[in-house]
Structures are given as C-alpha cells and as structure tokens.
C-alpha cells in the first residue's frame, strides 16, 4: 500500500487584508451579529449577579470575539423562579397552541438563517456547509416537533377493573434544566428546546461557556414573540450553573448533552433530589466492514461521517473494524479519500470541509492522543500532526493496523482521527465492536442481506446504520446505551421523555 505524503495538508486562511466578514473566518456578507450581553430571564436580557465575564474565542484565529456573563447560583434561582411561574400557564395550553409557538420559532430561525450561520461559524470554526446544515436541521427540528406534539397517543380509556373506568393523562414534568455542548450549540439547543416546550414544560438552559452566542441570539430573536419565561438562558461554567440546575428543588428534570464525566456529575447531583435525568453522552462508533462490502463506498462513507465537523461528533465514524482479507485495499481507498479533505477557516472557500478544534485545551488533548499513538508504535497512514497556527487545526488523520484494545481505538478522541483495525470472523467483529464502553452508534457495511439483518441486532448501540453512517432524521430516535447515557432525542420518544403519565380511575358506583 502506498501511503500519501502527510505534508499535503495546509490550512487555507482568509486574506488578512480583507476586512469583510469572510476575513474574520465567517461565512456570509453580514458583520458578526452579536446578541446582547446578560442572561435571558423572563423574556428579556438582565445583568447577572456577578461582574465576572467569560471570553468567547474564535478557534480559527484564537481571538476573543465576545464576552458573556459568568452566571452564579443566584442567577439560576432567578431563572428557575421565572420558569416556574411561566410553566403554570404554558402547561395548560393545548397541543395546537404549543405547536403554533414551535412553528413560529422555526420561522424566526429561517428568517435569520444567515445571522445564525455567521455566529455559529465565528464561535465554533465550522465550515460553511456544516453551519448551513446545522441551521437547516434546527429549523426542521422545530417544525417536526410542532407537528409531533399534536399526534401523541396514550393507552385507550376503558374499564380495566370491574366498575371502574381508567383514563391515562399525559402531563408536563414542569421545569427542565438543560445543559448543551459546544460541538453543535444551536442544533443541540433545538433538540432539547423543541420537545421540552412541545410537552408543555418550561426551560432554564445553560449553553457551553465556549459556544453560547447562537443560543443567546435565538433568545434575542424570540423575545416578545413567545410567552415570557418559558425559555430562559443562563451562561456560565458547568461547575456553577450546571451544578445549581442539577440540585435545584424546583427543577423536575435535567437534560444534558455532553461528556461522560459531565453526565456522571449531573446524575450524581440529581440523584440527591430524585429528579429525572436525560443524558446523551460520548461515543466511539465502530464501522464494521465485511469482506463483501463495497469498499470504495465504505471508505467514502467514513470520509464523510468520520470527519464531519472536524470529527467533533459523538456519532462520528471514527473506529473502523475491517476484515483482514480486505484491510489493505480498504485502507488505501480511505487514505485516498482523506487526502482530498480541505482544511481551513470558514470564510476561506466553499470547499473547506475541516475546521479547527474548538479550544486550546481540546486541541492539546487531541495532539496528546496522536502523540501517544505514535509513541505506541502505531502506523499513521496520513496526517497525524497539528498544523501551524493561528487556529487549532489538526490534520485529518488515519491510523492503520491498530491492534485490539489499543487506547486510541477505545477512547473518544473527538477530532479528525479515524483508526483502522482488522478482524477475522463475524463473531470477533461483533465482540470487538461491543467491547467499547460507549453504546451510541455503529454501522455495518455488507452486501449480504443476512448479515445486514443479524449483525445490527447483536451490536449494543442505540443506532446502527447499514451501508451508511451518521444519517439522521427527526422522525427516528437518537440516543445510546452503556456509557453513552439514556433517554432519546428526536422522534416521538423525546416527547415521552419530557412528559409524565398519570392514571385516573373513576368508580362508577360512587
């Protein structure tokens, strides 16, 4: 197998003598439309109780582009109070009324699409295509939940005990605390906000302190357009704002998308008040390639799903398990595919596909993982290094001939790094795939109809694709097993998670 020269990767940057938004690594033709400062509580922006601020950094330039409030427990208390007051009337609305609000939110996002794309790219370094997809998916999420909220069904009322008629009611849980991650700030907020509001709950949301801008922009645009207090946003650190949300007695449920460590902390704190928890955590998705698979298609699939959003995706196709008889051929196809990826700033061209890591600390963690792999003697087929700054860019990387149990193949790197291992039998492939501590997603690549039906049933993952990877739709659930958490985003199952059922039994003879 011929390995491709890793020196081919360079960061395409925007010309420094251009003062347009593209020169600031932002797609579009508008200046950066920053939201107001402060927390969004009770329908308006209010100052926090602390004077401390958190800098928001553009990861393509390493420059501070904004500062937001470092929220306190007192700020959370004020927001929860507003959410409690608003939920009483919001929870009493009809599904039709809530559906109209969700459709309004979708319309507002769509009308301000370019502003959201600009903010998201500036705050995260996302290429134009990724930012556009995030906004489109956000709109679709709100539209889907607007319709889904009107189609919920429950067990039929009837006489299940002699002389008694039973009715099943579906109720809101109350106030939901939401903690969203930095990799998809706007979209993950939508995945939580839409079903939570659809079910009649109110929200206090803490965005990642690294990427709060698009969520604050959403709040700004919704102010005065939706009922005050049903959506509140408090910015700040997880150890302060997230901790208070998890322990607050008036928060009925905490929903988090984030790391396993964050999920463990939330679950531990929430357990003290026996509140419900909805966790979507990490992943290390195995891609099982059988010898009869279309190897070119599988390699192209990994190119798209392994490096989307610079690999900063919990469902990324980052761990290939390929049959030993076709491993060399598959790896050659994959390396060729990866060699065509364009790394750069968002405004450097429509063909840019790989942006930076989100922050300096995360950049250093990915570099450390690559250094550990090299120190262990693993073979880097392409990439394997950081690119010269400014910006937190990592070369798209393939590590081949990875032995079973290697740390780089079993632990989440969350960067543009794909590992390739081999297996010799179907049983071994299933066993090795399931050895992961995560259980979010996986894919199977084969032309064998029997394998396409039998193998997914044996894989311990919440989503298993066959001959594709990282294809999502609002109609189907997203969520994992094991270390990847519990609860489901998207689909009608999300509405189940954010509601509670009540049984009312009426005695005929009373």
N, C-alpha and C positions, 0 to 999 in steps of 0.2 A: 504494500500500500504506500502510495506517495503522500507524504504529509505536506500541507501547504504552509508557506512561509508566514510565520505569525507577525512579521513586521508590516504586513499589508494594512493592518488596522490603524487608522488615524481618526482623530476627532475632527469632524467638519464643523467649523465655527463660523459665526456670522461676522462679517466685516466690521472692524472696530470703528471705522469712520462713518458708519451709517447710524443715524440717530432714530431710525424707525423702530417700532416695537420689535421687529424681527432682529434688530441689532441687540435687543435685550433678551434674545432667545425666546421670544413669544410669538406664536403664530397669529396671523390676522393683521388688521390695519388700524386697530384702536390702541390708544395708550392703556397702560395697566389700570383697569377699573377697580381699584381697591375698595373694599367695603368700609363702613365706619368702624371706629375703634369701640371698645367696650364689649360687654356681654349683651346678648339679646334676651331680654326677660319681659314677659307680659306684653309682648307686641312692640317693644321699642328697645333701642340701644341705651344701656345705662352704664355709668362708670363702675368699676369694680371697687371692692373694699380695700384693695392693696394698690400701692403705687408701682409695684414691680411689673416689668414688662418682659415678654419673651420675643426674641428676634426671630423672624421668619426669613430663611435663606434660600436663594435661588441656587440649586445644586449644580447648574451648568456654569455659573460664574463665581460662586462662593460669596456673593454679595448679599447684604441684608436688603430685602425689598419691602419689609413692613415690620411692625411690632404689634403684639396683641397683649391683652391683659393676662397676667398670671393669676388665675382665679383662686379663691380661697373657699374653705368650707362654708363660711358665711355667705358667699355668693351663691353656692349651691343651695343653701337653705332658702334664700330668697326666690331662686328659680323654682324650686320644688313647691314652695307656697303658691306661686303663680300657677303652676301646672295643676296642683290640687284643685284650686278654685275654678280653673277653666275646664277641667275634666268633667265636673258635675253636669254642666250643660252640654258639653261636646258628647259625652257618653250617652246622653238622652236623645241625640239626633237620630234620624233614620238612615239606613244604608244609602238611600238616594241622596240625602243631603251631604253625607260624607263623601260619596262618590263625586259629587259636583265640586267639592273643595279639592279633591285629588286631581281631577281633570283641570281645574284652574291652575294648580301648581305645575302640571305638565305644560300647559300653555305658556306660563310665565317663563319656565326654563327654555322652552323652544324659542320664544320671542327674544331671549337674551343669550342665545346659543354662543355667539361669538365671544361675548364677555366671559362666559364660563370657560370656554376653551382657552382663552388668553390667560385667565387666572390660574387654571389648572396646570398649564404648561410652565408658567413662570414659577409656580410654587413647587412643582414636582420634577420638572425637566422632561415631561412626557413629550414624545414626538407628536406632530400634528395628527397623524392617523389615530394614535391611541387616545388623545384628548377628544377628538371628534367622536370616537366610538363610545367613550365614557359618557359624553353628554347625550348622545342618541340613546344609549341604554338607560340613562337616568330618566329621560322622557318616557320611554317605553315602560319602565317600572311603575311610574305613577299612573300611566294610562291603564296598564294591566290591573293594578290593584283597585283602580276606580271601578272597573267592571267586576272584578272578582268579589268585591265587598258586597255586591248585590246578588250573588249566586250561592251564598253559603246555605247549607242544609244541615239538619240535625236529625236525630232519631225521630221517627214519627210518633206523635202523641197517640196514646191509646191506653186501654185497660190491661195493665200487666200484672196487677193484683186484683182479686175479686172485689168489686165495689169501689175501686179507686181508679181514677184517670191520671196518667202521668204526662207531663209536658216538660220538654227539655229546653231551657233557655240558654242562649249564648250571650255572655256579658263581657264588657271590657275588664281588664285586670286593674286598671287605674293609671297611676303614673309610672312610666317606664324610663329608666335611666339608660342612656345609650352611649357607648364608647366606640368611636370609629378609628380606623387605622390610617396610616399615611400613604399607602400604596394606591388606593382608589378613593380619595377623600370625598368627592361628590357622589360617586356611584354607591359607595358603601353607606353613605348617609341616606341615600334614596332607598336602598334595600331595607333599611330599618324604618325610616320615617313613613314610607308608604303603607306597609301593612299595619304598623302600630296605630297610625291615625285611622286607617280603614276600619280597624276593630273597635274604635271609639275611645282609645287611650290618649293621654297627653304625654309629652316628651320633655325631658331635660337631656340635652346631647352635649357630650364633650368630644370635640374633634381632636385629632392628634395635634399636639402642640407644634409639630413640624409643618403641618399642612392644614391650617384652619381656614384659609382665605375663601375657598369656594363655598364652604358651608356658611360662613358669615355673609357672603354675597347672596346666597339663597335666602337667608333670613332677612336681609335688607330688602330684597325684592318682594318678599311675601308680607312685609309689614303693612298692616292696614288692609290686606287683601284676604287674609284668613282670620279666623277667630283668635283674638289675643290670648296668649298663654298656652295654646295647645302645642306650640313648638318653642322651646327655649334653648339657647346655646350659651354654654359657659366654657370659655377657653382656659387652658392651664395644664399643669402637669398631672399625670395619672396618679401619682402618689398623694396628691392633694384632692383634686376634683374627682377623679375616678374613685378614690377611696371613700369620699363622702357620699357619692352616689350609691356605692355598694352597701354602705352601712345605714343610710338614711331610713328611718322608720316609715316614712310616707312614700317611699319608692317600692312598688309592688314587684317589680321585675327589673333585672339588669341584663341588657343585651350588648355583647361585646364581639367585635371582630378584631383579632389581634394575635399576639404571640401566645404560645402555651404558658409562658411564665405569667403574662398578664391575666390570662384566663384562670390560672390557679389562684392568683391573688384575689380576683373578683369573687370566685366561687367560695373561697375560704371566708372572706368577709361577709358575703351574702348569707352564708350558712348560719351565722350567729342570729340573724333575724328570720331565718327560714323563708327567705324570699326566693322566688324563682329566678333562674339564670339561663340565658340563651347564649351559647358560646360557639363561635366559628373561628377556629384557631389555625395552627400551621398545617403544612402538608409537604410531602415528598413523593410526588406522583410517579409510580412506576409505569413505564411504557414497555409492554411485553410484546416483542416482535418474534413471531414464529417463522420457521424456515420457508413456508409457502407464501408469506406476505409479499405485497408489492413493496419492495424495499425502497424504491425511489419515492413512492407516495409516503411511506413511513418516515423517511428522512425529511421530506418537505413538511410533513405534519409536525415533527419535532422542531424544525426551524421556526415554524410559526408559533407553536404553543410553548416551546421551551424558552424563547427569548422575547416573547411579548411583554411589554412594559419592563424591558431590561431584565426579565426573569424575576421581577419583584411581584410574584403572583403565587398564592398558596396552592393553586392548581397547576402550576407550570409543569410541562413535560420534561422534568429535569433528571430522571433516572431511567436510563434505557437498560432493559434486560433483553438481549437478543440471542437467538440460538447460535451456538458455536459454529455451526456449519456455514452461516451467512454473515458472521460478525464482521469479518474484514471488508466484505462488499458493502454492508450497510454503513460501516464507519466511514468508508471512502465517500459514499453518497452524502452522508451527514456533514463531513468536513467541507465538501464542495459547496453544499447549501449554506453553511455558516459563513464561508468565505465571502459570500455576496452581501452579507448584512452591512448596512451603512450606519456608522456611529456618529452622533452629532447633537448639536443644540437644536431645539425645536424650530427655530427660525432659519435653520441653515439649508432648508430644502424639503420638498415634499417626499423625497425618497429616504429621508432619515428614518431609521427603524429602531435604533437603540439609543436611549438617553442615559443619563447618569444614575448612579446610586443616589438615594435620597439625601444622605447626610455624610459628613466626615466620619462619624463613628461607624456607620454601617459600611461605608467604603473600606474602612480599615478592617472590619470583620471579614468582608469578602476577600480582601487581599490576604488575610491571615489563613483563610481556608485554602486558598490556592497555594500559599507557601507551604502549608502542612502537607498538601497532596504531593508537591514536588519533593519535599524532604522525605516522604514515604516511598519515593522512587516510582511514582505513578507516571504514566506516559501522557503528556499534553500533546494532543494531536493538532490543535490550533488554539491560538490565544494564550491565556494563562497569566496575563500581567495587567497591571494598571496602565492607563495611558497618561501621558504628561498633561498637567493641569494648564489652566484652571479647570475646575469641574471635577466631579467624582466619577470618572469614566473607567470602566473595566472592559477589556477586550472580550468579545464573545468567545467562549471557551468550550472545547470538547476534551474531556479526559477519557482516554480509551484504556481497554484491558484492565479495568478496575477489578480487584479481587473481591470475593464475597466478604461482606462485613466491614469493608473499608469505611472509615469515618466520613469521608467526603460523599459517599453514596447513601448514607443512612441518616445524616443530619441536614437540616434545612440550611442552605447557603443563601437563598433569596437574592440571587444575582444571575447574570447571563452565563451560567455554568451548567453544562449537561455532562453526566457521567455515562459510560457505556460498560456494562458487564455482560458476561455470557452465561448461558445455561445449556444443559444437555438433554433435559426431558421436561415434559409438561408439568409433572409433579414438582420438579425442582423449581421451575419458574414460578409456580403458584406459591410454594413455600417461601422462596426468597422475597417475592413481592410482599407477602404478608408479614414478613419479619420487621417491617418498618413500624416504628412507634406511632406513626400517623395513619389516618384512615380516611382521608378526604376524597381523593380521586385517583383514577388509574385509567389506562387504556390498553386494549388488546388489538393487535394487528395480525390479521389472518384472512385467507380466502376460504378456509374450512368452516362450513356452516355449523358443524358440530362443535368445534372449538369456540366459535363466536357465541354460542349459547351456553356451553358448560363452564367455560373459564370465568366469565364475569360473576357467575353465581358463587364461585369459590374464592373470589377476591374480597377482602374485608375492607371495602371502601364505599363511601356514600354515593359516589358517581363513578360508573365505569363506561367509557366510550369504546366502541368497536370501530376500528379503521378511521378514527378521528380523535381529536383531543381538544379540550377547552372550548367546546361549543356549548353555549348556554342559551336558555330560553326562559322567559318569565313564567311560562306555564308549568315548568318542571322544577322540583325542589333541588336545593343546593345545601349540602351540609355533610358532616363526616361522622366517623366512628373513632373510638380509641382516643389518642392524644389530640385529634383534630376537633374534639368537642362534641356538642349535641345541640339539637334544635335545627330548624330548617329555615333558610332564606328562600325567597321567591315562592311562587305557586300558592295554592290554597293552604298548603301545610304551614306556611308562615302565619297565616291568619289564625290557624288553630293555636299556634304557639303564643300568640298575643291576645288570646281570649280565654275565658273560663266557662265551663258548663255548669249549669245549676238545674237540679231536678226538682220540679214542683209536683207533688202528688195530692190530688183532691179526692176526699172521701165523699162518695155520693150520698151516704146516709146521714151526713152531719146536718 
